[in-house]
């Protein structure tokens, strides 16, 4: 069977200008003004100062009187960072340096004081220099990646990279270009396709069995129950949400890549900013998964995960004190900062030196922690040590594994 493969050649899209986060009276492009036809006289009277001051500022910075606007190709002063119209319909001018001294200068320059001042992080000149350096680096290294840049009102530059996951951003920053002025984000589709090359290749005709796909989802170490237990043990209820009695479910989506690492965590159903942040923190702390497979080939795969915040569950975990596991005719010793505890069903867990539960009792048996890990099992039975006449016992199991101090199963 013949198949066409498209090789895409792309360019870097760079947009540098005065912020277009301005009111509809400010030009969207130099020399154009987007004014709604339905505006009444009262609206115009309120909004006129913003346009008036923007026009005066543009002329003062050297724009052509026939084409009002500010763009990065103008020779701009080092104190100028950007401008926009604020919620009060007044022009805000972001500056670098002594704002009091610059305000007096701007009042004289703009023949009035009906504007506001803001502090920028970088000047427009710095934006232009860094963006040019970024573009040159990308071109010099023949980076085949869609990128777009746009200036922000505070003097930073937003760089959007087309990539399948967030790790591409870190790889770009480390391997291609980075600057404290740049603000990176990811998108599924960015940039402009310049040209398309078609290559014809031959593929063997698949037989009827090849249409069946066998897919295995990613697996948390120890399975889904281990993941639920991990979340339960490690959830920290944000105090602000706790005090305001905010409860409910946050749904996250995250990518498990071919190495089993968690990437690109997104909140797809929000409940509260504090709860959202805590849910993201927990997933960020997950250990590596067993990666998903499709027809025995490792693949990147997305997972949706609900994280429930319920105050009664949290209170039960925090306030419940379990008795110490009995060892050597007494309470278990504190070792490596933790000691063993036991619930009414004989399950083993771990608590810290003050008695606070760190890992909820859920193991059939567990050894003390040593060097940050403990040997545990979910199965087996107690067996008398041969020749001890009933005085000593051991736990026999075929399914031992190690956990860390968060209760996560360790991979060796």
PyMOL commands that set and color helices and strands:
alter all, ss='L'
color gray80, all
select helices_A, chain A and resi 41-60+99-110+124-140+167-175+208-211+224-234+239-243+273-284+311-319
alter helices_A, ss='H'
color red, helices_A
select strands_A, chain A and resi 2-15+80-85+91-95+116-119+147-151+157-162+182-187+192-202+215-216+248-256+262-269+292-294+297-299+301-309+323-324+338-342+348-352+357-363+365-366+374-377+381-384+393-396+400-403
alter strands_A, ss='S'
color yellow, strands_A
deselect
rebuild
show_as cartoon
